[in-house]
Amino acid sequence: METQRTSYRLVLVPCPFQGHITPILQLGAILHSEDFYITVPHTNFNFPLNYPDFDFLEISDGLCEQNISSHNFIAAILGFNV
């Protein structure tokens, strides 16, 4: 008798700051190896390219490029509180 294994979909949502995308993708790779389907929402500025087994969902962060520069960190934080 053959048993059917159920696969689940996980949505991993990283914080949109430097250094948060890589650990989320590494966690996703581990979970994907355990038969989970992985979806990662991302902004225009944080688009990973080399994860063909993941589904990526582009979302708007409401920020323009000048607000996310390292010189304007406070404006970027305030932009999240829309």
Buried (B, 14 or more C-beta within 10 A) or exposed (E): EEEEEEEEEEEBEBEBEEEEBEEBBEBBEEBBEEEBBBBBBBBEEBEBEEBEEBEBEEEEBEBEEEBBEEEBEEBBEEBEEE
